[in-house]
Amino acid sequence: MLCNFKDIINKKVLEKQDLITMLNAEGDDKVLLFKKSREITDSAIGNKVHLRGLIEYSNVCVKDCLYCGIRKSNRKQERYTLLDDEVTQCAQYALDNNYGSIVIQAGERTDAVFIAKITGLLKEIHKISKGALGITLSLGEQSPDTYKAWFDAGAHRYLLRIESSTKQLYNTIHPNNALHDFDNRMASLHNIRKAGFQLGTGVMIGLPHQSMENLADDLLFFQALDVDMVGMGPYIEHSDTPLFEAGHLLKTKQERLNLAFKMIATLRILMKDINIAAATALQAIDPMGREKAIKYGANILMPNITTGNFRNNYKLYDGKPCTDENPADCNACIDVRMGMIGSSVGYHEWGDSKHFKKKQTKNNIVWEP
C-alpha cells in the first residue's frame, strides 16, 4: 500500500525508500518535512543553539583530496600554522565571550611533532579554562594511541567526516593510494569511539555522480554507526582542485543548498537527539543559510574565532564567508540572528549530544565536564 508523505514522516521506522522520498520532497511535502523536523528538534533538543568557537589551527596537510583547497598539491595556497599563544588567545576569547566549547580544526598531519603540539595545546587550554571549555577536534585520521592521548589531554568530541559512505563515490573524490583509503577512514571512526570521544562524522551534499540513493545510504550509515553528531553541508567547488573540472556534472548551488536543508531535516527525523551542525558552507550560498538550517533541525553553530589575517588561507572551497572579519564582528550578530528565528544561545554550556548522554546513562557511565 502506498503511503502519503505525512504518513512517511510519521513512521517509527524509516526505510531507505522513505528517506529518498523525503529527500525528493518539494512544494507542500517540503513544508511538511521542515515542520516535522522543527517539531522533533523542539521536543528532543529544545530551541537552544550551542556554540563551538572554531579555531583553524593550520592549513598544512599531507592529504591530496581532489575537492579540497588546502590539498597538499595546491602550490597556490599560502601555508600557515598558528603559534601556541595565538591558539590560547583564541581559547581565551571563547572564554571571555561565554562560549561553552571550541573546535580545533586543521589539515591532516600524523607526524610526532604535530601530535605532541596538539597534546600540549589541549592541556594548556584545559588549564587556562579550568576545564570550563569543551573541546572538539577535527584533525583527520590518526592512530588509536593518538586518539587516546588527545582524549586524555582534555578533548572529548571528535569530528571525522566520511565525505561519502559509498565506497565507489568516495574513491572518485580521493587519489587512489593508501593515504586515502576508505577502509582506513572507517577504521578511524571506530578507533575514535574506542578512545572515548563523542563521535561525529558527515558528508558533502551535491557531489559529482552522487545520487539520492547515495545520500539515503549516508543517512542510514549515520544511524548504523550510531553517531553522536553530524556536520554536513553542500559541496562547493574550489577552482584550484582536480574536481573543479567536473563542474558540468554538478547541480546548481541553489539545488545543493536545498538538498542540504532536506538532508538536515531528514536526519533530524531519523536520529532525533543527536547534534547537527549548521555548516559554514550553507552561508557561502545563502547569507541566512545557517539560520535556515537551524530552523530545519540543526542545533550547533560554529562561529569562526580565528584571527582574521589567517582566515583567508583556510579556504577549503571558493567563496568562504567572513574571511575579512574578526571574531568580534561575528560574535556581535549571533544573538540577533538567533533571535530572528526564535532560538536562544546556550552560553557557558558544552551542549553535548543528548544521544551520547543517553547511551552513557544506559551503560551506567558518569561523564562530568
C-alpha positions as CSV (number, residue, x, y, z in Angstrom):
1,M,0.0,0.0,0.0
2,L,1.3,3.4,-0.9
3,C,1.8,5.9,1.9
4,N,1.2,9.6,1.6
5,F,4.0,11.9,2.6
6,K,2.6,12.7,6.0
7,D,2.4,9.0,6.8
8,I,6.0,8.6,5.8
9,I,7.5,11.3,8.0
10,N,5.5,10.0,11.0
11,K,6.7,6.4,10.6
12,K,8.5,4.9,13.6
13,V,11.0,3.0,11.4
14,L,12.2,4.7,8.3
15,E,13.5,2.6,5.4
16,K,15.7,3.7,2.5
17,Q,12.9,4.4,0.1
18,D,11.2,6.6,2.8
19,L,14.4,8.6,3.1
20,I,14.7,9.0,-0.7
21,T,11.1,10.2,-0.8
22,M,11.9,12.8,1.9
23,L,15.0,14.0,0.1
24,N,12.9,14.5,-3.1
25,A,10.2,16.5,-1.3
26,E,9.1,19.7,-2.9
27,G,6.2,22.1,-2.5
28,D,3.7,21.1,0.2
29,D,5.7,18.0,1.1
30,K,8.8,20.0,1.7
31,V,6.8,22.3,4.0
32,L,5.6,19.2,5.9
33,L,9.2,17.9,6.1
34,F,10.6,21.1,7.6
35,K,7.6,21.4,10.0
36,K,8.1,17.9,11.3
37,S,11.8,18.3,11.7
38,R,11.3,21.5,13.7
39,E,8.7,19.8,16.0
40,I,11.2,17.0,16.7
41,T,14.0,19.4,17.4
42,D,11.9,21.4,19.8
43,S,10.8,18.2,21.7
44,A,14.0,16.2,21.7
45,I,16.6,19.1,21.7
46,G,14.8,22.3,22.5
47,N,15.2,25.6,20.7
48,K,18.6,26.4,22.2
49,V,21.6,26.6,19.9
50,H,25.1,25.8,21.3
51,L,28.3,27.4,20.1
52,R,31.6,25.9,19.0
53,G,34.2,28.6,18.6
54,L,36.2,27.5,15.5
55,I,40.0,27.7,15.6
56,E,41.5,27.0,12.2
57,Y,44.9,25.9,13.5
58,S,46.8,25.1,10.3
59,N,46.3,24.6,6.6
60,V,49.3,22.3,6.3
61,C,48.0,18.9,5.1
62,V,49.6,15.6,3.9
63,K,46.4,14.6,2.1
64,D,45.6,15.3,-1.6
65,C,41.8,15.1,-1.6
66,L,40.6,16.0,-5.1
67,Y,38.0,18.5,-3.8
68,C,39.9,20.4,-1.1
69,G,41.6,23.8,-1.5
70,I,44.3,23.1,1.1
71,R,45.3,19.8,-0.5
72,K,49.0,19.1,-0.5
73,S,49.4,19.6,-4.2
74,N,47.8,23.1,-4.3
75,R,51.0,25.2,-4.8
76,K,49.0,28.4,-4.9
77,Q,48.0,28.0,-1.3
78,E,50.0,30.0,1.3
79,R,50.6,27.8,4.3
80,Y,50.4,28.7,7.9
81,T,50.3,27.3,11.4
82,L,49.2,29.3,14.4
83,L,51.6,29.9,17.2
84,D,50.8,28.4,20.6
85,D,49.9,31.8,22.1
86,E,47.7,32.6,19.1
87,V,45.7,29.4,19.9
88,T,45.5,30.1,23.6
89,Q,44.4,33.6,22.8
90,C,41.5,32.2,20.7
91,A,40.6,29.9,23.6
92,Q,40.7,32.9,26.0
93,Y,38.4,34.8,23.6
94,A,35.9,32.0,23.7
95,L,36.0,32.0,27.5
96,D,35.7,35.8,27.7
97,N,32.7,35.7,25.4
98,N,30.9,32.9,27.2
99,Y,31.3,30.2,24.6
100,G,30.9,26.8,26.1
101,S,33.1,25.0,23.6
102,I,35.7,25.3,20.9
103,V,36.7,23.3,17.8
104,I,40.3,22.9,16.7
105,Q,40.4,22.1,13.0
106,A,43.4,21.7,10.8
107,G,44.8,20.0,7.7
108,E,45.8,16.4,8.4
109,R,49.2,15.5,9.8
110,T,50.4,12.4,11.6
111,D,54.0,13.3,12.5
112,A,55.2,13.2,16.1
113,V,55.8,17.0,16.3
114,F,52.2,17.7,15.3
115,I,50.8,15.1,17.6
116,A,52.8,16.4,20.6
117,K,51.9,20.0,19.8
118,I,48.2,19.3,19.8
119,T,48.5,17.3,23.1
120,G,50.3,20.2,24.7
121,L,47.8,22.8,23.5
122,L,44.9,20.7,24.8
123,K,46.5,20.5,28.2
124,E,47.1,24.3,28.2
125,I,43.6,25.1,27.1
126,H,42.2,22.8,29.8
127,K,44.5,24.6,32.3
128,I,43.6,28.2,31.4
129,S,39.9,27.4,31.3
130,K,40.0,25.3,34.4
131,G,38.1,22.7,32.4
132,A,35.3,25.0,31.5
133,L,35.7,24.8,27.7
134,G,34.5,21.8,25.9
135,I,36.9,20.8,23.1
136,T,36.1,19.2,19.8
137,L,38.9,18.1,17.4
138,S,38.7,17.7,13.7
139,L,42.2,16.6,12.8
140,G,41.8,13.7,10.5
141,E,42.8,10.1,10.6
142,Q,45.2,9.2,13.4
143,S,46.5,6.1,15.2
144,P,44.5,4.7,18.2
145,D,47.2,5.8,20.5
146,T,47.0,9.4,19.3
147,Y,43.2,9.5,19.7
148,K,43.6,8.2,23.2
149,A,46.4,10.7,24.0
150,W,44.2,13.6,22.8
151,F,41.2,12.4,24.7
152,D,43.3,12.1,27.9
153,A,44.6,15.6,27.3
154,G,41.2,17.1,27.5
155,A,39.3,16.8,24.2
156,H,36.0,14.9,24.3
157,R,34.4,15.2,20.9
158,Y,35.9,14.3,17.5
159,L,34.6,15.0,14.0
160,L,35.9,12.9,11.1
161,R,33.8,13.3,8.0
162,I,33.4,10.2,5.9
163,E,32.5,12.6,2.9
164,S,30.6,9.8,1.3
165,S,29.7,6.4,2.8
166,T,29.5,4.9,-0.7
167,K,33.0,3.4,-1.3
168,Q,32.9,3.8,-5.0
169,L,31.9,7.5,-4.8
170,Y,34.5,8.1,-2.0
171,N,37.2,6.7,-4.4
172,T,36.2,9.1,-7.1
173,I,36.9,12.2,-5.0
174,H,40.2,10.9,-3.5
175,P,43.5,9.8,-5.0
176,N,43.9,6.1,-5.5
177,N,46.6,5.4,-2.9
178,A,47.0,4.1,0.7
179,L,46.9,7.5,2.2
180,H,43.3,8.0,1.0
181,D,41.9,4.5,1.7
182,F,38.2,4.2,2.5
183,D,38.7,1.3,4.9
184,N,41.3,3.2,6.9
185,R,38.8,6.0,7.3
186,M,36.2,3.6,8.5
187,A,38.6,2.1,11.0
188,S,39.5,5.6,12.3
189,L,35.8,6.3,13.1
190,H,35.7,3.2,15.2
191,N,39.0,4.0,16.9
192,I,37.7,7.5,17.8
193,R,34.8,5.9,19.6
194,K,37.0,3.4,21.3
195,A,39.2,6.2,22.7
196,G,36.2,7.6,24.5
197,F,35.2,10.5,22.2
198,Q,31.7,11.6,21.3
199,L,31.8,10.5,17.6
200,G,31.0,12.9,14.8
201,T,31.1,12.5,11.0
202,G,29.4,13.9,7.9
203,V,29.2,14.1,4.1
204,M,29.3,16.6,1.2
205,I,26.0,17.0,-0.5
206,G,25.7,17.5,-4.2
207,L,29.0,15.9,-5.3
208,P,29.5,14.9,-9.0
209,H,28.0,11.5,-9.7
210,Q,26.2,11.5,-6.3
211,S,22.6,10.1,-6.3
212,M,19.7,10.4,-4.0
213,E,20.3,6.7,-3.2
214,N,23.9,7.6,-2.1
215,L,22.6,10.3,0.2
216,A,19.9,8.0,1.7
217,D,22.7,5.5,2.3
218,D,24.7,8.2,4.1
219,L,21.8,8.8,6.5
220,L,21.5,5.1,7.2
221,F,25.2,5.0,7.7
222,F,25.0,7.6,10.4
223,Q,22.2,5.6,12.0
224,A,24.1,2.3,11.8
225,L,27.3,3.9,13.2
226,D,25.1,5.4,16.0
227,V,26.9,8.7,15.7
228,D,26.5,11.5,18.3
229,M,26.9,14.4,16.0
230,V,26.9,15.2,12.3
231,G,28.5,18.1,10.3
232,M,27.4,18.1,6.6
233,G,26.8,20.7,4.0
234,P,26.6,21.4,0.3
235,Y,29.7,20.7,-1.8
236,I,31.2,23.9,-3.1
237,E,34.0,23.6,-5.7
238,H,37.4,25.1,-5.4
239,S,39.0,26.4,-8.6
240,D,42.4,25.0,-7.8
241,T,41.4,21.4,-7.4
242,P,41.1,18.5,-9.8
243,L,37.4,18.0,-9.0
244,F,36.7,21.5,-10.3
245,E,36.9,20.1,-13.8
246,A,33.7,18.1,-13.1
247,G,31.7,21.2,-12.6
248,H,29.4,20.4,-15.5
249,L,28.2,17.4,-13.6
250,L,27.0,19.4,-10.6
251,K,23.6,20.6,-9.5
252,T,23.3,24.3,-9.2
253,K,24.4,25.8,-5.9
254,Q,20.8,26.6,-5.0
255,E,19.9,23.0,-5.7
256,R,22.7,21.8,-3.5
257,L,21.6,24.2,-0.8
258,N,18.0,23.0,-1.0
259,L,19.2,19.4,-0.8
260,A,21.4,20.1,2.2
261,F,18.4,21.6,4.1
262,K,16.4,18.4,3.3
263,M,19.3,16.2,4.5
264,I,19.4,18.1,7.8
265,A,15.6,17.8,8.3
266,T,15.5,14.1,7.3
267,L,18.4,13.3,9.6
268,R,16.7,15.1,12.5
269,I,13.6,12.9,11.9
270,L,15.7,9.8,11.6
271,M,18.1,10.5,14.6
272,K,16.1,12.7,16.9
273,D,18.5,13.6,19.7
274,I,22.0,13.9,18.0
275,N,23.8,17.2,17.5
276,I,23.7,18.6,13.9
277,A,25.9,21.5,12.9
278,A,24.8,24.3,10.7
279,A,27.8,24.3,8.3
280,T,29.6,27.4,7.2
281,A,29.2,26.3,3.6
282,L,25.5,27.0,3.8
283,Q,26.3,30.6,4.4
284,A,28.5,30.7,1.4
285,I,25.5,30.1,-0.8
286,D,22.8,31.9,1.3
287,P,23.7,34.7,3.8
288,M,20.9,33.2,6.0
289,G,21.9,29.6,5.3
290,R,23.0,28.7,8.8
291,E,19.9,30.2,10.3
292,K,17.6,28.3,7.9
293,A,19.5,25.1,8.8
294,I,18.7,25.7,12.5
295,K,15.1,26.2,11.7
296,Y,15.1,22.9,9.9
297,G,16.8,20.8,12.5
298,A,20.4,21.9,13.2
299,N,21.4,22.9,16.7
300,I,25.1,23.7,16.6
301,L,26.7,26.9,15.4
302,M,30.4,27.3,14.8
303,P,31.5,30.9,14.7
304,N,35.0,31.4,13.4
305,I,37.2,32.8,16.2
306,T,40.5,32.5,14.3
307,T,42.2,35.9,13.9
308,G,41.1,37.5,10.6
309,N,44.6,37.6,8.9
310,F,44.6,33.8,8.7
311,R,41.0,33.1,7.7
312,N,41.5,33.6,4.0
313,N,44.2,30.9,4.0
314,Y,41.9,28.2,5.3
315,K,39.8,28.0,2.2
316,L,38.5,24.5,1.6
317,Y,36.2,25.9,-1.2
318,D,35.7,29.1,-3.1
319,G,33.6,31.9,-1.6
320,K,34.2,31.1,2.0
321,P,32.2,33.7,4.0
322,C,33.5,36.1,6.7
323,T,37.2,35.8,5.7
324,D,37.5,39.6,6.1
325,E,36.0,39.7,9.6
326,N,37.4,39.3,13.1
327,P,35.9,37.2,15.9
328,A,34.2,40.3,17.5
329,D,32.4,41.0,14.2
330,C,31.0,37.5,14.2
331,N,30.1,37.5,17.9
332,A,28.2,40.7,17.7
333,C,25.4,39.3,15.5
334,I,24.9,35.9,17.0
335,D,22.1,36.8,19.4
336,V,20.4,39.0,16.8
337,R,20.5,36.2,14.1
338,M,19.3,33.5,16.5
339,G,16.5,35.8,17.8
340,M,15.3,36.3,14.3
341,I,14.5,32.6,14.1
342,G,13.2,32.2,17.7
343,S,16.2,30.4,19.1
344,S,18.3,31.2,22.2
345,V,22.0,30.6,22.6
346,G,23.4,28.2,25.3
347,Y,26.2,30.4,26.6
348,H,28.6,28.8,29.2
349,E,27.3,25.3,28.1
350,W,29.1,22.5,26.4
351,G,26.0,21.4,24.6
352,D,27.0,17.8,24.5
353,S,25.0,15.3,22.4
354,K,21.9,14.2,24.2
355,H,22.2,11.0,22.2
356,F,25.6,10.4,23.7
357,K,24.4,11.2,27.2
358,K,21.5,8.7,26.9
359,K,24.0,6.0,25.9
360,Q,26.2,6.8,28.9
361,T,23.2,6.6,31.2
362,K,22.2,3.3,29.8
363,N,25.7,1.9,30.3
364,N,25.9,3.4,33.8
365,I,28.8,5.6,32.9
366,V,29.1,9.0,34.5
367,W,30.7,11.8,32.5
368,E,31.2,15.1,34.2
369,P,32.7,18.2,32.5
